[in-house]
Amino acid sequence: MLLNSSHLSGIWEVKCMQLSPLVSDSLIRRKNLVSQWGNRCPCPASINASVKATSLEGAVEEIKLPKGDMWSVHKFGGTCVGSPDLIKSVAEIVANDNAERKLVVVSAMSKVTDMMYDLINRAQSRDDSFLTALDAVLEKHSLAAKEILEGDGLLSFLSRLHDDINNLKAMLRAIYIAGHATESFTDFVVGHGELWSAHLLSLVIKQKGFDCTWMDAREVLVVNPTSSNQVDPDYVESERRLDKWFSYNPSSIIIATGFIASTPQNIPTTLKRDGSDFSAAIMGALLRARQVTIWTDVDGVYSADPRKVSEAVILHTLSYQEAWEMSYFGANVLHPRTIIPVMHYAIPIVIRNVFNLAAPGTKICRPSAEENGEYLQSPVKGFATIDNLALVNVEGTGMAGVPGTASAIFGAVKDVGANVIMISQASSEHSVCFAVPEKEVNSVADALRSRFSQALEAGRLSQVAVIRNCSILAAVGQKMASTPGVSATLFNALAKANINIRAIAQGCSEYNITVVVKRDDCIKALRAVHSRFYLSRTTLAMGIIGPGLIGATLLDQLRDQAAELKEKFNIDLRVLGITSSKNMLLSDSGVDLSNWRELRSEQGQVGDLQKFVQHVHGNHFIPNTVLVDCTADSYIASHYYEWLRKGIHIITPNKKANSGPLDQYLKLRSLQRQSYTHYFYEATVGAGLPIISTLRGLLETGDRILSIEGIFSGTLSYIFNKFKGGIKFSEVVTEAKQAGYTEPDPRDDLSGTDVARKVIILARECGLKLELSDIPPESLVPEPLRVIASADEFMQQLPQFDDDWAKKLKAAEDAGEVLRYVGVVDVKNKTGLVKLKSYKKDHPFAQLSGSDNIISFTTERYKVQPLIVRGPGAGAEVTAGGVFSDILRLASYLGAPS
């Protein structure tokens, strides 16, 4: 036969009659609240007249509950009491607290609450295995008790545990027959986990010689259910019951059950989500305790989710409002309602790690003067995110100035039971945008289209649009309101990480700034803003293309400087990949640069440029990606535009992109100027010399460039510095080749094409629209040798032309001049040239030595005496150093301290 809830209630009362007369009588009169814990005093509301007349009445009058700073409240979650060893550790923590009085709130042992809910579900489903599952619950607690208790304490606990299990077995059998369980039945069954853990811990502490008792919080805490997920504590009634309870159970250490409570009608209920934390906060308020300590398995509250931001830091203090905001937006802090009871009495909450007692944890309190000093370091205390959201946008001209529109919108949302996470509305009232959980967005959209069907048909509303796959990112800090520029810094950090913002919300209190971004961008956005506010390192995901002479030198420089950059400048440069045309090495966390050559040989795979870029840029845990092209390959350069569009920064000494076809160059620079993606190429002209940055500085400050003239080739500078009387030209070229100054084929240097490319780059920086073909360089390669296939054969035949070079040298020396190979940008006449020229021996160009470069800027400001930039212009070390400088400049632009 099928039983209904009235049958269940009757079965429940019969079970109660099997207990002691006092308990069963009070349980029946309280209808639903069952207590199987022997002859402990039930709550005051159910004490009968005969009991009140006993000698205990005098004790009630004499023993009053003291309140104030002598009380310290602790709360231990299920993880903290998950095993016998952990229960003993908790007992030790409680014993070592030097407070005069202590109240400890405990959750059920780890996994037990889930096991209890599973019992209900199996019984409701008429699954006989609920009996086996109940035996597992019995065994878990029996084994724990036998390991940490002894003597009378163990016998007492096991006796009551078996009584409870027998009663639960009868109740679950009734639920099995009825096929369903009411909410109060469920709450009653599930609450046993807390009863057992509280009793067990109290016996362990008592066994250590301390005055300790335990409390069934259902006898004290009274709450009024407001919805399926919320309850409101009745503080007046709870305080009255606590006073009464203490008069019967005076003790210096009280172990109380978390999570469970009673309604005003004495029906068992729970405090819902994070109920044990809430229990501790309520108890702290009722006792006016000096502090509430929430023990968990983390060292405190982090500035961001450490699973998403590995550099997240522990926050030493938070204000109540900051903790509230971070909790609301998904941070693993406390449920917002947990903070309400203690705020009223300014009772601090401390979050500590039960597994790391050395960690001081995070203190949540009213900020003191000292803590205000900490706030000054960063107006943003932390960041939190909520995923799996959707935006709903209700838009139309008919909304403007119409009273009640917003009410109608959110009334429709309320009717479908959806939770609105965030609201954003334009001041024009043209649209209202709000975020809801993605699983609820379809019902919300349908309800709105139904509610506003007439307005949509008439055109007063243009659309009810849904944007899926969204996440919320919230920046929280009490000092944001009084610190100018916080919003600008936040949005700037997101823009530089190439993150698009879908919606924005900010209250006038400015405790938080909330933005909505694409879900795929959430982690990247979180890391970008976290880095920008100096809570972590500025981290760059780097891909090195071309580990040749320059690329390899750069990798070695990065290796040597990595530790200092992290420690002194808060910059973390992570090379996630190294690739050549044939071989590539990939890493998810960063290549170990101490042995990157060996790793390429051992772990390298076939080179694939598309896969390489996808790997480096696809790492969502690092917000900023930079590709460093150390090749001279035009194919690699042809990808710059595509990479910049994807938000990838580019740094390169490769001249091919900026000296290539003019239309492609203009297209590339236009894209770079319109975006927050950076393209740095200082090393394309002067290796490590600041040529490009000097030119830009002149132009940006309003100077007008008249001409630029210089020796741009370190190789040719070396050759002509060495080419003096008595030395043959071919001998100098051979010496330069042997010293590593030339390309494998010296004709690449002697042709002048490299210098022409540098001249084109500078000309275009000055605004001249020149093609490479507009500046034909004077080639130093004798015409008969230009078609020879082999570099070796070229070197063998070059001496045949030494006499021609000797004549040129003699002519220059007879005129008191020296030979120099130069490039010239004539801005005034919009031309350029690359040729061999002679200069007087007192000219700056004649004063060079070695492979130095020299560039002369003649401008309106520097017309009489040109601005000179001089220094080494060739060699892997200086070129790689120029690239490295651009990398650090990028890090500075992205938020690193400058």
N, C-alpha and C positions, 0 to 999 in steps of 0.2 A: 504494500500500500504506500501511497505518497503522503508525506507529512508536510505540513506548512510550518511557518515560524512559530505559531502558537503551540504546536506539538513540541517543537524544539525547546520553547520556553518551559514547558512542563517537564520535559526530560531534564533540563538544567536544574529545576527546583528539586527534582527527585535526587539528582546527584548531590546537591547541596545538603540534603537531609542525611546523607551518609557521613557528613563531617560532624564536628563537635556541635552541640546544640546552639551555643552562642553564635558561632560563625554561620551555621546554616540559617538560623533565624534572621540574622542581619542581612545575609545574602538574599534571602527570599524577599525581605521587606525592601531591599534595594534593587530587586528585580533582576538586574543583570550583572552586577559586579561580584565576581566570584573570587574568593581568596582561599587557597588550600594550604595556607602556611600555619597550621596548628592553631594554638590559642592566642596568637598575637592579637593585640587590640585592634578591632576594626576602626574605621574612621569615625570621628565624633558624631557625625550625622546619624549613625546607626547604633550608637551605644544605648542599650535599653536602661530603664529606670533602676533595675536592681543593681546593675553594674555601677551606675553613678552613685549609688548609696554606699558603696564600699569605702574602705579606708583610703582608696586611691584618690578620693575626692579631696582629701587634705593635701596630697601630693600635687594635685593639679593647681591648688591655690598657692602652694609654696614654691614650686619649681617653675620659674619663668624662663622663657627663651631669651637669652642675651643676644643683642644684635650690635653690629658695627665692625670695626677693624679687627676684632679678635678672630673673625671668621675668614677662612681662605677656602674658595670653592675650586674644585678640580673637575674636569670632565675627561673621561677616557673612552675613546671610540672602540668599535669592535676589533679593529686591527691591534689596538693596544692591549686587549685582553684576549687575544686570539689563541693563546696556548698556555699551558701551565707555567712555563718559564716566564712568559710575559706577565701573567697575573702576579707572580712573585715579584717581578720587577716593579710593577705598579704599586704593590704593597710597600715596597722599599721606598719608592718616591713619596708616597703618602706619609710614611713613618718619618722621613727626613725633613718634611715640611715643618718649620719651627713655629708655625701659627698656633695660637692657643687652642683654637677649635677649627675643625675641618669638615667640610661636606664634600663628598665625592660622588659625582654622577657617572654611571657606567652604562654602556650599551651592551647589547647581547654579544656573546663571543662571535668572532669573525665567522661569517657564513650562516650563523644560526637563524637570523631573521629571514633570510631567503629559504632556509629549510622549513621554517614554520609556515611561510606563505605557500610553499610547495605542498605541505600537508593539507592545507585548506583546498588547494586546487585539485589535488588527487581525490580528496573525499567528495568534493562537489561533482567531480567527473565520474563518481562511482568506480574509482580505480582502487582495487583491494590493496595495492602496493603502499597505501598510506600507512598501513601497519608496519611494514618493513622500514619505511622512512622514519616513522616514529621511534622504532628501535635504534636507528642510527643516531637520533637526537639524544636518546637515553645513554647510549654508549659513549658519545662524545663527552657529555658532562660527567658521567661516572668515571671515565678514565682520567679526566682532568682532576676531579676531586681526589681520587685515590693517589695521585702523584703529589699533591701539595697539601693534603689534609691528613690528619691522623686522630686517633682516639675518638672522643665524644663528638668532636666537630665533624669528623667524617661520617660517623653513624647518623648524626642529626641531618646532615645534608642529603645523604643517600635515601634516608627514610622519606623525607619530604619530596625529593625528586621522584621516587617511585610512586608516591601518592599522586603527584601532579600528572605523571605519565598515565596512570590508570584513569584519572578523571578526564584527561585529554582524549584518551582512547574512546571513552564513552561518548564524549561530545562529538568527536570526528565520526563515530559510527552514526550518530544522529544526523549529522550533516550529510553523510553518505546516503542515508535513507531518504532525507528530504531532497537531496540533489542541489541544494544551494545553502549559502551561509549569509546572514545579514552582516552589515558592516561592523556592528558591535560585537557579534560573535567572532568575526575575523580579528578585530582589534584585541579581543580577550585572549584568543589563542596565541597570536603573534607576540603579545606582551610577555609571555613566559620566559623568553630568552633573556630579557632584562632582569626578571625576578631571580633567575638562577645565577647570573653573573654577579649581581649585587650581593646575594646571600653568600656565594662562594668567596668573593673578595673580602667580605666582612669577617668571615671565619679565618681566613689567612692572616688578616691584620690582628684579629683577636688572639690567634695562636702565637703571635709575636709578643704578646703581653700588653697590648694596648686596649684602652676602653673604647670599644667599637660596637655599633649596632647597625642594622640596615633598615631601610625604609622602602615600602611599597608606595611609590609616588602617587598612585591612584587614591590613596587615603588622604593626600594633601593637595595636590594640584587640581584645580578646577578650571575647566576651559569651556567656552561656548563655541561650538562649531559654527562657522560662517559660510563655508563652502566645502567642497570635497577635498580641497587642498589647503585650507586655512582654519585656524582656531584662534580665538581671542582669550587670553588668560583672564580669569576673574581674580585680580590681585587681592581684593578685600577678603573674599571668602577663603582664598588659598592661604593668606596670612593667618586668618583665624584658625584654620585647620592645622597649620604648621605649629602655631603656638600650643594648641591642644595636644597634637601628636608628641611634641617635645616634652610636655608635662608628664606623659606616660613613658617616654623613652629618652630620658636625659643621657647624653653621651658626648664625649669630646670629639669623637670621629663618627660621622654618619655616612653610610654608603647608600646612596639613593638610586633608584631605577631611573634611567633616562627614557625618553621617547613616549612613555605611557602616562595617562592622566585619566580624569573622570569628568563627565558632564555634570551640570548642577543636579541632574536627576540620578547621579551616581552610576551612570552607565559607562563601562570602560571605553576609552577612546585613545587615540594617539595624537602626538603633536605634529604628525605628518613629516614632510621632508626636513632633514637635519634636526629631527626632534630632540635628540640628546643634547645638542648644543643649546637649543632653546630651553630645555629643562634646566641646564646649568645657569643660563642667564637669568631665568626666572628665580631660581633659588638664590642666586647672588643678590638679586634685588630684594627678595623677601628678607634676607639676612643682613642687608646693608653691608655686604662683605667688602673687604679691602681690595680683593682681586679675584677675577675668574680666569683660570688657566685652562685652555683647551689643548689637550695633548693629542697629537696626531703623528703622522709618519713623515712630515717634512719639517725643515728647519725654521719655517716661518712663512710669511707672505712674500711672494716674489714680485718683482717689478713687472714681470710678464710671465706667461706660461713657460717654464723652463724646457718643456718638451718642444716648444716652437722657437724659443730664443735661448740658445745654450748659454749666453752671457748674462742671462737675467740674474739680478742680485736680490739678496734678502733685504727687505725694508725694515729698519730698526723700529720705526714708529709710523703709525697711521692715525689720522683723526677718525672719529666715529663716522663722519660724513664720507671720508675717502673710502673707508672700508665698506660702507653701505653701497657707494657707487660701484666699486670694483666687484662686489658680490653680485649686484644686479646684472652687471654685464659679463657674467660668466666666470669671473676669477674664483679660484678655489680658496676662498677666504672663509666667510661665514654667510649663512643666509641672512638677508637684510633684517628680518624680524628678530634674529638673535641679538642684535645690537640694541633694539628698542628698550628692553627692560633695564639694562645697565646704564644707558645714557642718562636716564632720569636722575640717577644718584652718582653720576660721574665715576662709576666703577670701571677700572681698566680691565680689558680683556687681553690676555697674553697667549699667543699661539706658539707652542713649543713642540719639539720633536722627542717623543718618548725613546727613540733609538739613538739620540745624540744629545745627551744631557749637557754637553759643553756649549751647545749653541744657545745663545740668549733668547732667540725667537723674535717675534714681532709684537710690539705693544700697541694696542688700539685704545686710544684715550683722547681726552681733550688736550690739544697741543699746549705745552708750556713754553716759556720764553726760550729755554734751551732747544726745544724741538723746533721752534720757529727758525732758529739758526740753521737747522738741517734743511728746512723747506727752502731757504734761500739758495741752496745749492742747485736745486732744480724745481721749478714750479710744478712740473708734472711728476707725480709720485709713481705712477704705474700705468700699465695698459692692459686692457682685457678685450676679449673677442667673443662674439656669438656667431656660430655658423648655421647653415641650413635655414636661411631666411629668404623671404621673397618681398619685394616692394610692390605695393599697390598704389597706383597713381590715379586719382579721380580729378579730371580736368574739364574745364569748360568756362566760357565767358559768362554763362548764366549763374555761376556761383558767386561772383563778385558782389558784395554788398547785400546778399540775401541772408537774413537772419535764420538760424536753425539748420543751415546746410551741414555744418560740421557735426551737429548733434544727430542729424539723420544718418550721416555716414557711419558714425561710430555706434549709433544705436543698432544699425543693421549688422555691424561686426559683432556687437555684444549678443545679438539674438542667435548667432551661430556658435557662440561660445569660444570665439577666437581671442587670442591674447595679442594685444598691440604692444610691440616692443619699443617702437620709436615713431615719433610724428614730426613731420617737417611741412611747413606751409609758407608759400610765398606771400609777401605783404600785399601783393595785388589781389589776393584771394582767388586767383585764377585756377589754382590747383592745390590739392591736399595730397600729400604723399605719406605713407606709413608702412612700417615693416611688421610682418607677421611670420610665424613659423611656416616654413614651406609646405608642410603637410596640411596646413589649414587654409592655404591661399585659394584653392579652387572653390571651397564653400563660401569664402569671403567674397570672391569675385562674383559668383553666381548670386549671392544675396544682394550685392550692390547693384548689379544689372537689373535684378528684379525690382528692387526698391526704387531705382531711378529710371525705369523703363520709359516712362512718359517724357522725362527730361532728355533722355538720349534720343528718342524719336523726334522730339521737337528741336533738337540741336542746342538746347541750353547747356547740356553736357556733351562734350565731344568724345570722351572715351573713359572707360575703366580699364586701365592698362596694368598688366602684371609683368614684373621683371624678376625672373627666377635666378637661382644660384648666386645668392648674395650673402655677404657676411657683414657684421657690424664690428667696427674697431672704435673703442672708447679710450680717450686719454683722460686720466683722473688726477686731480690735484687741487687741494684747498686754496693754494696760493695763486692759482691761475687767474683768478679774478683781479688780483692787484698787480699782475705782471704783464706789461704790454708786450705784444709780439708773440704770444704763445701760439695763437691760431696760425699766424703767418709762418712760424717755424714748422708747425705740424704739416700744413699744406705744402710748404716748400719741400719738406723731406719726402712727402708722397709724390710730388711732381718729379723730383730728381730720380726717384725710383721708377718713374714711368707708370705710376698708379693713377687710374682715373677714379674720381669720386662720383658716386651715383646720387648721394643725398647727404645733407648735413643737418645736425640738430645741436643746439646749445641753449641751456637755460640761462636766465639772467644771473643766477648764483655762480655760474661758470665753474662748478665743481667738476664738470666733465664736458668734453667736446666729442661728439659722436659723428662718425662718418660711415657711410655704407659703400662697400667696394665689392668687386666681383669675388666670389668665393675662391677662385683659383689664385687671386692676388692677395689673399688675406695674410698668409704667413709672411710673404714678401713685404707687405705693407707694415705689418707688426715689427719686423726686424728693422725696417727703414726708420720708423719713428723712434723706436727704442734706441737705436744708435745715435740719432740726431740729438736726443736730449741727454747724451753723455752717460747713459746708463749702461752702455756696453761699447765695445770697440766698433769703429767704422770698418766694416768687413767688405772686401771686394772679392768676388768670384772671378778668377783670372784664367784666361786661356792663352798660352804662348804658342804662336804659330811661327815655325822656323827656328829650331834649336841649332842653328849654324853658329858661326863665330860670334855674331852680336847677340843672338838669342841665348846661347850657352853662357856667355859672359853675364847677361842680365840675370839669368837664373842663379848664377853663383853670387851675384850681388844681392839678390833677394834673400838667398840663404844666409848670407853673412849679416844682414840687417834686420831680419825678421823679428828676433827677440827684442832688440832695442826699439823698433817701431811699435811693438805691442806695449812695452813697458812705459816708454816716454811719451809716445804720441797717440796711444790708443788706436792704432791702425793694425788691422789684421788682413794681410794679403794672402789669400789662399789660392794656390795654383791648382785648379781642378783638372787641368789637361795640358799636355804638351804634344804638338803634332808637327810632323813634316809631311811631305807628299806621300811617303811610303809607310810611315810608322807613327802610331799615336799611343800615348799613355793617358789613361783616364783614372780619376779618383773622385769618390763622393765627398770625402772630408778634406782633401788637400794632399798633394804629392809631397812626400818627404824629400825636401830639396838637398838633404845631405848626401843622398845617393841616387839622384834622379837619373843619372846615366845608366847605372846598373838596373834600375827599375824598368827603364825603357827597353833594355835588352831582354830582361826576364819576363816582363808582363806586358810588353807592347803588343798592340794589335794592328791590323792593316789600317792604314790611314783612310779616313772618310771624313771630309770636311763638314758635311751636313750633320753627321752623327756627332762629331766633335763639338760643334756649336750648340747643338741641341742639348748635349750633356752639360756643358758649362753654364748655359743660360737657363736650363730647366731645373736647376737647384733652387726650389722655392724658399729654402731656409736662409739664403743670402740675397738681400734685396737688390744689390747692384752688381752688374756683370760688365767686365771689360775684356776685350780681345786685344792682344798685343801682337801686331803683325811685324815680325822681324825679318821678313823676306824682302826681296826686290821684285816680287812676282805681280804682274798686272792682273792675273786671274784672281789672286786673293783680293787685290784692290777693287776689283769689279763687284765684290760682295759688300762693300762698305755701306752702300745706300740701304740695302736690304737689312743689314744688321742694325743700323741706326734706327730704322723704322720699328724694329722689334724692341727698342729701348736698350740696346747694347752699346756701351761706350767703346770707343776705338782709340788706341794709341799706337803710333807707328813711326818708324824712320823710313818707310817705303815711300818713295817719291812718285810712284806711278799714278796714284789717284789724283793728286793735286797738279800734276803736269800733263795729265792725259787730255782727252778730248774736252774742249771748253764746255760744251753743253752738259756733259756728265759732271764736270767739276761744279758748275753753277747749280745744278740740281742737288748735288750732295751738300753744298754749303747752305743752300736755301733750307733744306730739311733740318740741318744741324742748328741753324739759327731759330727755327720755329719750335724746336723741341727742347726738353731739358736733358737731352742726351749729348754727351761731350765727345768731341773729335779733336785730339791733340796730336800735333805732328812737328813739334819743335826740332826734333833730331833730323828732319828731312833736309834741312839747309846747312846748319852749322854743327852737326853732331851734338856735342854737349854745350855749345855756345848759345846764349840767349838771343838769337837773331830774330825769330818770329815774334817773341814776346816784346823785344825792344821796338820792333816796327809797329806792332799793335799799340804799344804804349804811346808812341808818338802820334799815331793816327787818332786814337781815342781821346787824347788830350787836346786835339784841335790843330796840331802841327801839320804843315803841308810838305809832303815829300817832293823834292826836286829830282834827286837821282840817288841810286844805290850802286856802289861800285865795290867789287871785292875779289879776293882770291878765295874761291869757294871749295877748291879741291885740295885736301891735305896731301894727296898723292902728288899732284902737280906742283904744289908748294914745295914739297920735299925735293922733287927733281930739279926745279929751277933754283932753289937755294944751294944745291950741291953742284949745279952745272956752272963751273967757273973755268977760267983759263987753265989749260993743261989737262983737263978732264974731258973725256969723250962722252957724248950724249948717250950712246948705247951702254957705256959702263955705268952711268948714273941710273939708267932705267933698270939694268940688271941688279944693281945694288938695292934699288927700291923694291924690286920684286922679291929679292931674297930676304929683305927685312919685313916683308908682309904688308907693305904699304899699297901695293897694286892689287888689282883683281888677278885671278889666275891667268887671264889673258890681258896684258897691259894695254892692249888697244882699246879696251872698254874705258880706260881712264884717258888715254891719249886722244881719243876721238872727240872729247869735249862734250859729249851728250849729257853726261852726268851734271856738268856745270850748267848746261843749257836748261836742264830740268829745274835746277835750283833758281836760276834767273826767272824762269816762267812762274815758279811758285811765288817769288817775291813780287813779281810784276802783278800777278793776280791779287795778291794781298793789298797792293796799292790801288786796285780797282781797274787795272788794264785788262782788257779782254783779248788776250793774245793766245794763239795756239803755239805749240812747240815748233811747228813748221815756220812760224814767223821769225824765229831766231836761229838761223842755221849756224852751228858752231864752226870755228876754224879747227879743222882736224890736224893734229900733230903727227898722225900716222902717214908716212909717205904713201903716195897714191898707189905705187906698184905693190905695196905690202898689205893693202886693205882687203884684197881678195884671197889672201893666203889662208888656208883652212886651219892650219895648226899654229898654236901660240908658240910652240918651241921653234918651228920654222921661222916664224916672225922674228923671234929673238936672234936667231942665227943670221938673218939677212939684214937686221937693223944697222949693224956697223957700216954697211955700204953707204949709208947716208950721213955718217958722222961729219964728213967734210962740209955738207950743206949746213949742218947745225953749227959747226965751228965758224962759218962765215957770219951767221946771224948773231952769234955771241960776240964776235970781234967788232961788228958794226955797233952794237949796243955799248960795248966797253969803250970804244973810241969816242963815243958821244958822252961818256961819263954816266952811263945808264946800266940798268939791269933788266933782264927779261922776266916777265911775269905773265902767267896765263890768268886772265880775269874775265869776269862777267859784269855787265853793266845794265842797269835798268834806268832808262831815260824817261822818267815819268812825264816831263814837260812835253816831249815829242812823241810819247806813247810808243816807244820802241825799246828794243833791247839788243845787246850784242854779246858774243862770246868769242874772244880772240886773244892772240899773243900780243902783248904790248910791252914797251920799254918805259922805265921810270927812272928819274934822277936818283942818285944814290942817297940823297937826303929825304926822299919821299917815304912816308910810313910803309908803303908796300915793299920798299927795298930793305927794310929793317928786320924782316922776318928771319926766323931760323927754324930748322927742322921741318915739321909738317904743319906748322901753324897756319891758321886761316886768319884773314883780316877783312872786315867789312866796314865800309865808310858810308854813313848816311848824311847826305847834304839836304838840309831842309830849310824852311823859312827861319827857324830858330837857330839852326846850326849851319848857316850859310858861309860865314867867314872861316870858321874852323869846324869841319865836319865832325860828327859823332863817330868815334871809332870803337869797334868791338873786335878784340883780338884774342886768340888762344888756340889750343890744339883743335884741329878740325878733322882728324882722321884717327883711326884705331878703334878696336872693339870696346876698350874700356870707356873711352869718353862718349862714344855713341850710345852704348848701353846705359851709361850714366845719364845721358840726356833723356832717354826713354824712361828711366827710373824716376827722374825728376818730374816728368809728365804724369806718371802714376801717382806720385805723392800730391801733385797739384790737383788731380782728380779727387783723391781722398779728401783733400781740404775742401773742395767744392761740395762734396757730399756730406760734410759735417764734421770731419776730423778737426781737432784744434790746429790752428795755423801758427 
